[in-house]
Each structure stands twice: as C-alpha cells, then as structure tokens.
C-alpha cells in the first residue's frame, strides 16, 4: 500500500530498508497458525496461501539433484524444520528426502495422491489420498492415524492454530479433523459436487473455501458458516478454483471463467474491490507478493501480474497451460511451472531470470528452502532441486560472473548468487538499488550487479497523510480505511456509518420496519403511532368501523 501515500523527498536509505524488513516480518506473523515453523510447511507457504517466501530462491537453473519415484508427481513439496523435503506421487506413496536428495523413508497410502502435504507444529505430516482418506504420518514415517472423509480428495490440508486439519472432498464438503486422533469434529456442505481447491485460513482463524458452485464460504473454527457469497456470475460455468488471503484480509479468488476477484468481507456484505478478467480459464491459485502484485498462471499459458488496483501490469507467455501456482522469493522472483514441462523464474518486472525444461508436464507448485534451493515435481516421475549458492557480497559470486542477490529491502547479510541478465525489457518501472541509485527496472538493477532496496525512485519515500475513505493506506500505517466513521441519517433518524474498502457502509440510522399495525409502536418510523388504522367491525345490529 506504500505507493498510494503522498511523496516526500528524504535521503536516508537505511530507514527505508528497515521499514521493508519489518513489513515482511509482519506479513509472515499474521498467518502463524498451526503449521511447522519451517521454510515451506504447506502448499502456498502458509495457511493464507500467499506463496510469498521470506527467503531468496535459486537464481540459476543449476540442477542440484533430482529424485525419481514410481509414477507421476502432481503434488507440491513441503519442507520440515530440519530441511526434510516431503513429496507425494500418483504411485500412492509419500516420500521423505534429505536435503541432499537421498531417501529417508516412504509411506504407503491407500490410493494415488494429488493432495500436497502439510506439516503440523509437532512435525506430523498430513496428506489426502484420492480414495477420500486423510493420512497423518509421524516424522519417522510411521502411521499416526487415517481418517475417511468423502469419496475422493484432491484438496490439500490447511492446519488451524489449534492443530485442526481442514480439507475438502469431491462430495462438496469441507471436513475438520482433530489433530491427535483424526476424529471428525465437523463437516459442512458447500457445493453439491467436487472441491478441487484447498481451504485457506485467515489471520483471524476464519476458514475460507472457494467452491465449485461459484461461491466463497467462510467458516468459524467450530464449523458455523459465517457467510457464503456468490462470486462467479454463472455458477454452473464458473467454479472457483483457488484463493489466497492478504495480510490486510483482502481475499483473492480465481475462477474457471478467467476472472480474479479481490474481495473485502464485512459481515453480511461482500465488497468487490476489483475484478480482473482474462480471455482464458484459470486452473492456478493466485499468489500475493510483498510488492502488492498478484501473480497467477492461466490456461492459455500466460503468467499474469496484476496491480493492486486490479489492472494488468504485465504478462509472460509460456508454452502450455498452467496449473501450477506461483512461489515468490524474498527478492521478488516469481517461480511457476507449466505443462510445457518448464519451470520459469521471472523478475517482478516480468523479465526472465531462468527456465529449465523437464521431460514432461508440470502441475506441481514450487517450494523454496531456507538455503534458497527450489523444489518442484514433474509428470516425468521426478522431484527437481535447483541450487542456490549462498553469498555475503558480490565477491562471493565473482567466479561465476554473477552478483549477490539480496531480498528486497535487505541490502546486507545473506543472499544468493545470481547471473547477470543478458538483455532487459525497455520498460520504465523504477527501482532504487542498494547502491542508492535509481534504475529503470528490476532487470537493469541486476544488470549492474545491484539488488533492489525498494520499488520507486531513490530518495523518495512516503509521507504520512490523514486517512480518508478511498481504499488506500493514506497514513502509511499498513492499514486501509481504518477507524473511519461519519454521521448518516434517514428520514427516520440519525446514526453513523463506517468505511470499508473505500465505501461508506453500515449506516445505523433507523430504517423503516414495515407497514403500520395496531400494536402501540411506530412500525413505519414516521414519528406517529398507530395512525390512520381502521378496520371493519360488526354487531348483531349491523356493521361499522373501528380505529386503533
């Protein structure tokens, strides 16, 4: 939201860097639910599914190792606190691998696995198999419990703050299972059929489900439906396929009809911030960068970057439909797979860092390790690991002709060696380098062996202004339209209303309650009680009228 604030010239680069570092930490803490405190504990990095990692990922296509299983890999990897990589396959097995690619153990499930594993705070690994069973596996590979849900599961688990495991099923239900024994706590019906998307959990522990009927469902942790909202205009043709939740509680939902929606939920109101419409379908889930951009892959092979106002910033073509969801490094690099068999790494300006071709389609989504290693599965039966060479300064990367790439706003400390780009787009999207100089775009900074301190022209940061109701963070405190109220009135009295997503809503002024009836109350709120009310009456001697 920083780009919306008014500008003031200053010349203290380090203070800007510190602000970015604190903002990144706050974003991660907002989703500190019941998952392991590891580099990548579940699909989408955390329970909000933003895909934003706190670590810089691999900056070259150097292959560290690859591990072959007995069938295709659709699932996405998860990483434990000790660096163990967990990956599942259509061979009905869950594999645990060391960081060097050697096998620790493999667990035999009861059916093929499309679901991606999620790791609990105690190290338990949860994953669904296609026969509707949810498996809980101890860190040593032994079975903790198995629980039957509906009849088919492709959804990936989300773990609540209390350890509750949430997962969707093709019977259209969302299931909540107790962590210690797998007992069913509750199940709630959403769409009549199917659930391909995975539940996400907001910072307030609300569980969100993007359903096949085009509706977004919100559940409290006890299973109560807080609300459901019709998102897609034609639910029979536009099932929802994925979602991610921003730290400001904005919910980004992708639909099969090629739309991405940005939504604010306020009680019974679902406020549309914006809608981005592509000319193709989406099968991927959105990811949210620390720069406010939303990234998503499409059926026509395009990778889209959508600005915070819902407008297209750029698109990048791949050679196949995209089912993979993006992972984003701390430096802003976007990683995503395509059914053309390639994994792509793109800078925040849309320029290519590197790509690598596997031997078959990629449906798996990437994961980023603490040391920057990038992991992704392929339909060629292999899990790939791409090397990241850790560095402290440019001198550590000079032998390879590269430079030390730091995370955005982190101009010192640990980085990852990156190659210099061979060419850059002719696009003016200015960034301030860690050397205090302004570059035309992210690629140009990299071409000069410089990491990015922040987006924008050097020496220009934001000045706090008074917050107003416009959907922007005017006072630069990380919150939007907070604590804004104003008087409102109707013909029947006065009240107050509050601001949500740039709109005044929820006026508390008295509203008409209905037609006036004879009950001693002012039902129509016109200031009169039981006025002008008559009705027919009769006695044995004849008919007449009576009044209230």
C-alpha atoms as one frame of an Amber mdcrd trajectory, in Angstrom:
protein
   0.000   0.000   0.000   3.035   2.286   0.292   2.775   3.508  -3.300  -0.565
   5.181  -2.510   0.879   7.520   0.100   1.944  11.082  -0.680   5.605  11.532
  -1.528   8.276  13.438   0.319  11.970  13.602  -0.555  14.409  12.263   2.000
  17.854  10.781   1.713  18.073   8.080   4.378  18.136   4.762   2.519  18.698
   2.582   5.570  15.460   3.697   7.213  13.528   2.617   4.128  15.247  -0.777
   4.164  14.279  -1.254   7.812  10.633  -0.469   7.089  10.518  -3.083   4.310
  12.086  -5.707   6.562   9.543  -5.067   9.313   6.654  -5.170   6.839   7.769
  -8.567   5.565   8.044  -9.960   9.087   4.579  -8.714   9.991   3.070 -10.381
   6.944   4.501 -13.761   7.894   3.422 -13.474  11.544  -0.182 -12.742  10.531
  -0.520 -16.323   9.296   1.432 -18.077  12.067  -1.171 -20.817  12.501  -0.681
 -24.465  13.421   1.880 -25.312  10.743   5.538 -26.048  11.412   7.846 -23.033
  11.652   9.796 -24.201   8.631  10.848 -22.764   5.278   7.767 -24.122   3.428
   5.362 -26.147   5.616   2.444 -26.442   3.175   1.199 -25.617  -0.306   1.274
 -21.833  -0.764   3.887 -21.391   2.020   1.408 -20.814   4.870  -2.269 -21.136
   5.730  -3.140 -17.943   3.831  -1.680 -19.494   0.620   0.070 -16.264  -0.459
   3.103 -18.111  -1.876   5.442 -15.403  -0.519   8.640 -16.844   0.984  10.968
 -14.981   3.371  13.972 -16.484   1.538  15.672 -15.672  -1.766  15.272 -18.620
  -4.143  17.570 -20.145  -6.769  18.859 -17.555  -9.233  20.013 -20.016 -11.902
  18.862 -23.283 -13.465  21.773 -25.213 -11.936  20.381 -28.627 -11.029  21.331
 -29.741  -7.529  19.739 -33.181  -7.795  16.619 -34.997  -8.972  14.854 -37.913
  -7.333  12.732 -40.383  -9.310   9.659 -42.097  -7.882   7.445 -44.800  -9.445
   4.777 -42.574 -11.041   3.838 -39.012 -11.967   4.037 -36.133  -9.473   1.030
 -33.812  -9.284   1.516 -32.903  -5.624   3.641 -29.988  -4.396   6.530 -30.351
  -1.930   6.620 -29.275   1.717   9.740 -28.706   3.830  10.177 -29.637   7.501
  12.044 -27.727  10.202  15.112 -29.958   9.731  15.120 -29.412   5.957  13.423
 -32.729   5.117  11.501 -32.497   1.837   8.145 -34.285   1.619   6.629 -35.107
  -1.777   3.740 -37.378  -2.779   3.098 -39.170  -6.061   0.434 -40.927  -8.089
   2.197 -44.146  -7.022   0.255 -43.759  -3.724   3.374 -43.006  -1.685   4.632
 -40.099   0.398   8.417 -39.688   0.291  10.718 -38.048   2.838  14.042 -36.899
   1.362  17.151 -35.374   2.890  18.381 -32.005   1.570  20.973 -33.934  -0.485
  18.197 -35.862  -2.282  18.649 -39.213  -0.542  15.634 -41.172   0.704  14.837
 -41.254   4.428  11.580 -43.214   4.220   8.465 -43.710   2.129   4.915 -44.172
   3.363   2.367 -46.336   1.544  -1.035 -44.645   1.272  -4.276 -46.324   0.205
  -4.641 -44.628  -3.200  -2.864 -42.210  -5.530  -2.072 -38.778  -4.092  -2.915
 -35.482  -5.805  -3.027 -33.628  -2.488   0.036 -31.737  -1.215   1.385 -32.481
   2.277   1.099 -30.035   5.177   3.312 -30.209   8.259   1.916 -29.543  11.731
   3.685 -27.713  14.536   4.651 -31.060  16.115   6.121 -32.371  12.841   3.145
 -34.558  11.874   2.641 -34.685   8.097  -0.940 -34.619   6.781  -1.973 -35.522
   3.232  -5.122 -36.704   1.456  -5.370 -39.683  -0.900  -7.760 -39.956  -3.837
  -9.987 -42.504  -2.053 -11.044 -39.800   0.422  -8.747 -40.810   3.263  -6.657
 -38.306   5.200  -3.343 -39.702   6.431  -1.398 -38.429   9.439   2.223 -39.599
   9.385   4.755 -39.251  12.192   8.139 -37.647  11.387   9.720 -41.137  11.392
   7.364 -42.334   8.629   5.054 -44.400  10.830   1.304 -44.002  10.605  -0.323
 -41.844  13.269  -3.903 -42.231  12.049  -6.072 -42.491   8.925  -9.500 -40.883
   8.696 -12.119 -41.447   5.989 -13.825 -38.325   4.656 -15.915 -38.394   1.466
 -15.175 -40.422  -1.625 -12.374 -38.549  -3.454  -9.810 -35.964  -2.340  -7.512
 -33.758  -4.409  -7.610 -30.831  -1.977  -4.584 -30.082   0.219  -4.880 -29.736
   4.014  -4.795 -26.478   5.953  -3.920 -26.524   9.653  -5.605 -24.226  12.169
  -3.984 -22.540  15.151  -5.262 -25.318  17.446  -3.961 -28.037  15.106  -7.327
 -28.822  13.488  -6.865 -30.240   9.986  -9.202 -28.842   7.307  -9.555 -30.497
   3.900 -12.032 -30.531   1.017 -13.576 -33.505  -0.756 -15.321 -34.175  -4.068
 -18.571 -34.726  -2.161 -18.584 -30.919  -1.877 -17.898 -30.888   1.862 -15.175
 -29.319   3.969 -14.010 -31.613   6.796 -12.445 -30.621  10.128 -10.421 -33.390
  11.797  -8.925 -33.493  15.283  -5.138 -33.453  15.115  -4.305 -36.067  17.742
  -6.581 -38.891  16.546  -8.253 -37.841  13.261 -11.760 -37.845  14.719 -14.317
 -35.831  12.765 -15.075 -32.540  14.505 -17.486 -31.293  11.853 -18.264 -31.437
   8.147 -20.149 -28.794   6.216 -21.660 -28.908   2.745 -20.614 -26.318   0.190
 -21.259 -27.087  -3.484 -23.237 -30.258  -4.319 -20.211 -31.775  -6.071 -16.430
 -31.500  -6.297 -13.870 -29.441  -4.471 -10.584 -29.024  -6.269  -9.371 -26.003
  -4.327  -7.713 -26.129  -0.925  -9.056 -24.295   2.139  -7.203 -21.219   3.379
  -7.174 -19.739   6.874  -7.225 -16.002   7.552  -5.286 -14.176  10.284  -8.451
 -14.277  12.445  -8.713 -18.116  12.069 -11.691 -17.923   9.692 -11.580 -20.848
   7.247 -12.315 -19.925   3.625 -13.311 -22.302   0.851 -13.569 -21.486  -2.865
 -16.265 -23.858  -4.073 -17.352 -25.458  -7.320 -20.726 -23.675  -7.216 -19.052
 -20.276  -7.676 -19.466 -19.324  -4.022 -16.933 -18.318  -1.381 -17.695 -19.879
   2.013 -16.415 -18.575   5.348 -16.459 -20.867   8.402 -15.661 -20.200  12.023
 -13.324 -22.792  13.600 -16.343 -24.561  15.153 -17.890 -25.154  11.718 -20.501
 -22.410  11.794 -20.970 -20.858   8.367 -20.202 -17.206   8.960 -21.360 -16.373
   5.463 -21.336 -17.555   1.878 -21.013 -15.218  -1.062 -21.915 -15.740  -4.700
 -18.770 -14.701  -6.569 -18.987 -16.124 -10.085 -21.891 -14.728 -12.076 -22.682
 -18.088 -13.681 -22.021 -20.774 -11.081 -22.697 -23.667 -13.487 -19.915 -22.491
 -15.796 -17.636 -20.684 -13.348 -16.450 -22.832 -10.444 -13.919 -21.200  -8.140
 -10.518 -22.873  -8.384  -8.258 -21.238  -5.792  -7.765 -18.421  -3.325  -5.174
 -16.557  -1.284  -5.587 -14.182   1.654  -3.612 -10.971   2.056  -2.315  -9.710
   5.401  -4.918  -6.907   5.182  -7.646  -9.610   4.933  -8.264  -8.979   1.228
  -9.284 -12.290  -0.346  -8.146 -13.020  -3.890 -10.222 -15.670  -5.661  -9.612
 -17.238  -9.080 -12.472 -18.554 -11.182 -12.632 -21.063 -14.008 -14.195 -18.362
 -16.221 -10.917 -16.411 -16.300 -11.653 -13.894 -13.556  -9.640 -12.956 -10.484
 -11.639 -11.195  -7.768 -10.299  -9.053  -4.924 -12.843  -9.003  -2.106 -13.408
  -7.436   1.292 -15.815  -9.215   3.613 -17.744  -7.078   6.093 -20.374  -9.025
   7.998 -23.090  -9.893   5.506 -21.523  -7.665   2.860 -19.058  -8.892   0.262
 -17.414  -5.806  -1.229 -15.742  -6.167  -4.612 -12.514  -4.153  -4.688 -11.801
  -5.125  -8.274 -12.212  -7.835 -10.878  -9.540  -8.781 -13.404 -10.875 -10.555
 -16.472  -8.625 -12.618 -18.730  -9.618 -14.162 -22.054  -8.960 -17.690 -20.819
  -9.579 -20.043 -17.905  -7.697 -20.224 -14.620  -6.690 -23.523 -13.004  -3.974
 -21.957 -10.854  -4.305 -20.235  -7.477  -3.170 -16.621  -7.062  -0.053 -15.630
  -5.133   0.498 -12.271  -3.424   3.875 -10.557  -3.474   5.216  -8.211  -0.814
   5.069  -5.532  -3.533   1.260  -5.828  -3.651   1.193  -7.538  -7.050  -0.980
 -10.621  -7.567   0.501 -13.350  -9.777  -1.382 -16.200 -11.446  -0.949 -18.623
 -14.344  -3.646 -19.275 -16.948  -4.898 -21.989 -19.290  -3.504 -20.150 -22.327
  -0.013 -20.312 -20.818   0.229 -16.674 -19.754   1.615 -15.648 -16.372  -0.225
 -12.503 -15.264   0.957  -9.816 -12.849  -1.999  -7.787 -11.573  -1.523  -4.409
  -9.891  -3.170  -3.515  -6.537  -5.907  -1.656  -8.445  -6.794  -4.757 -10.492
  -5.160  -3.630 -13.732  -2.669  -5.719 -15.677   0.969  -4.817 -15.072   2.485
  -7.407 -17.417   2.057 -10.913 -18.780   4.630 -13.508 -19.787   3.934 -16.347
 -22.253   4.836 -19.966 -21.594   4.306 -22.874 -23.962   1.487 -24.689 -22.166
  -1.486 -24.422 -19.828  -0.600 -23.544 -16.228  -1.986 -25.489 -13.263   0.990
 -24.716 -11.019   0.645 -21.859  -8.505   3.460 -19.325  -8.062   6.060 -19.215
  -5.312   7.694 -15.836  -4.679  11.208 -15.321  -3.326  12.174 -12.596  -0.870
  13.809 -10.704  -3.749  10.510 -10.748  -5.674  11.450 -13.526  -8.123   8.351
 -15.471  -9.239   8.663 -19.244  -9.779   6.000 -21.270 -11.591   5.680 -24.458
 -13.637   3.884 -25.012 -16.941   2.555 -28.009 -18.851   5.191 -27.218 -21.482
   7.454 -29.012 -18.993   9.374 -25.919 -17.904   9.890 -24.204 -14.574  10.131
 -20.422 -15.020  11.799 -17.812 -12.810  10.735 -14.215 -13.538  11.700 -10.864
 -12.053   8.983  -8.549 -10.678   9.148  -6.573 -13.954   8.281  -9.710 -15.971
  11.761 -10.350 -17.391  13.098 -13.909 -17.404  15.771 -14.883 -14.881  15.999
 -18.529 -15.985  13.976 -21.527 -17.098  14.583 -25.271 -17.085  12.846 -27.948
 -19.119  11.876 -31.239 -17.507  10.792 -34.296 -19.503   7.021 -33.920 -19.023
   4.265 -31.542 -17.939   4.459 -29.715 -14.621   1.334 -29.494 -12.453   3.230
 -29.245  -9.169   3.824 -25.884  -7.468   7.317 -24.837  -6.314   8.669 -24.622
  -2.764  11.634 -22.523  -1.577  14.061 -23.824   1.043  15.821 -21.800   3.721
  19.079 -22.059   1.750  17.301 -20.887  -1.422  17.018 -24.336  -3.029  13.940
 -24.517  -5.258  11.934 -27.772  -5.334   9.250 -28.800  -7.839   7.749 -32.055
  -9.125   7.093 -33.128 -12.711   4.965 -35.669 -14.555   8.261 -37.300 -15.585
   8.222 -39.024 -12.133  10.954 -36.737 -10.744  11.321 -34.175  -7.988  13.808
 -31.484  -9.041  16.030 -29.421  -6.740  17.747 -26.310  -8.127  20.846 -24.991
  -6.391  21.174 -21.663  -4.689  24.724 -20.546  -3.866  24.610 -18.595  -0.613
  26.694 -15.403  -0.556  27.505 -12.432   1.657  28.652  -9.981  -1.032  29.363
  -9.752  -4.770  32.873 -11.089  -4.271  31.458 -14.495  -3.325  29.872 -14.741
  -6.797  32.661 -13.263  -8.934  33.987 -16.657 -10.061  30.724 -17.333 -11.875
  30.437 -13.811 -13.243  27.356 -13.016 -11.159  26.409 -10.925  -8.145  24.922
 -11.435  -4.687  21.120 -11.062  -4.881  19.504  -9.996  -1.598  15.851  -9.890
  -0.650  14.009  -6.637  -1.338  14.957  -4.132   1.344  17.694  -6.402   2.708
  20.899  -4.898   1.337  23.283  -6.766   3.637  23.570 -10.216   5.162  22.869
 -13.474   3.333  21.944 -13.525  -0.347  22.025 -15.926  -3.295  24.403 -15.736
  -6.265  22.579 -14.605  -9.406  23.637 -14.444 -13.038  23.684 -11.097 -14.830
  20.806 -10.739 -17.319  21.767 -10.858 -20.997  19.072  -8.365 -22.000  16.400
  -6.278 -20.282  12.946  -5.025 -21.314  12.558  -1.407 -22.397  10.140  -0.672
 -19.553  10.244   2.200 -17.068   9.314   0.681 -13.723  11.862   2.431 -11.470
  13.568   0.785  -8.526  16.056   2.110  -6.011  19.183  -0.022  -5.837  21.111
  -0.878  -2.705  23.821   1.453  -4.053  21.435   4.413  -3.732  20.973   4.810
  -7.499  17.718   4.635  -9.463  17.382   2.038 -12.251  14.731   1.857 -14.958
  13.527  -1.558 -13.769  14.471  -4.644 -11.743  16.354  -6.179 -14.653  18.518
  -3.086 -15.160  19.498  -3.139 -11.488  20.526  -6.796 -11.811  22.496  -5.982
 -14.974  24.565  -3.594 -12.834  25.088  -6.268 -10.119  22.814  -4.392  -7.726
  19.987  -5.692  -5.520  16.801  -3.661  -5.046  16.219  -1.681  -1.861  12.672
  -0.683  -2.748  10.308  -0.046  -5.641  10.393   3.559  -6.840  12.828   6.405
  -7.355  15.695   6.718  -4.859  15.325   9.450  -2.260  11.543   9.334  -2.442
   9.528   7.722   0.299   6.070   8.251   1.620   4.857  10.977   3.914   2.040
  10.173   6.256  -1.231  11.846   5.451  -4.672  11.814   7.006  -6.589   8.592
   6.378  -9.621   9.085   4.122 -12.224   6.675   2.770 -10.700   5.756  -0.592
  -9.442   2.156  -0.270  -5.835   3.374   0.178  -3.358   3.481   3.055  -3.111
   7.280   3.259  -1.337   7.409   6.626   1.106   4.614   5.723   0.479   2.516
   8.827  -0.153  -0.711   6.900  -3.931  -0.490   7.390  -6.542   0.691   4.914
  -9.537   2.893   5.797  -9.170   2.042   9.492 -11.274   3.683  12.236 -13.211
   5.900   9.814 -16.805   6.787  10.702 -19.154   9.626   9.828 -22.718  10.674
  10.664 -25.534   9.409   8.469 -29.284   9.790   8.545 -32.548   8.637   7.065
 -35.969  10.242   7.127 -36.480   8.497  10.467 -33.395   9.482  12.426 -29.608
   9.714  12.665 -26.754   7.230  13.074 -23.198   6.518  11.947 -21.601   4.557
   9.137 -18.083   3.140   8.680 -15.683   2.893   5.762 -14.833  -0.464   4.175
 -12.676  -0.781   1.048 -13.274   2.823   0.030 -17.053   2.718   0.510 -19.268
   4.003   3.301 -21.385   1.120   4.606 -23.470   0.005   7.582 -25.486   3.133
   8.405 -27.033   2.658  11.866 -29.783   5.259  11.353 -33.342   3.948  11.850
 -34.838   2.275   8.821 -38.491   1.572   8.003 -39.515  -1.641   9.716 -42.672
  -2.369   7.758 -46.345  -1.497   7.449 -48.016   0.199  10.423 -50.056  -2.244
  12.524 -52.125  -1.827  15.663 -49.565  -2.641  18.363 -48.743   0.642  20.084
 -45.479   1.014  18.094 -44.264   3.280  15.298 -43.752   0.473  12.760 -43.169
   2.677   9.710 -40.930   5.119  11.623 -42.806   8.254  10.593 -42.979   9.617
  14.131 -46.611   8.578  14.646 -48.017   5.560  16.466 -50.948   3.508  15.165
 -52.013   6.357  12.882 -54.879   6.077  10.364 -55.635   2.471  11.242 -59.247
   1.356  10.874 -60.964  -1.920  10.237 -64.426  -3.260   9.693 -66.452  -4.393
  12.680 -69.992  -5.585  13.282 -72.573  -6.325  15.959 -75.880  -8.137  15.915
 -77.464  -4.839  14.976 -75.257  -4.038  11.956 -71.791  -3.205  10.542 -69.330
  -0.318  11.037 -65.624   0.545  11.527 -63.305   0.851  14.473 -59.965   2.675
  14.887 -56.729   1.854  16.686
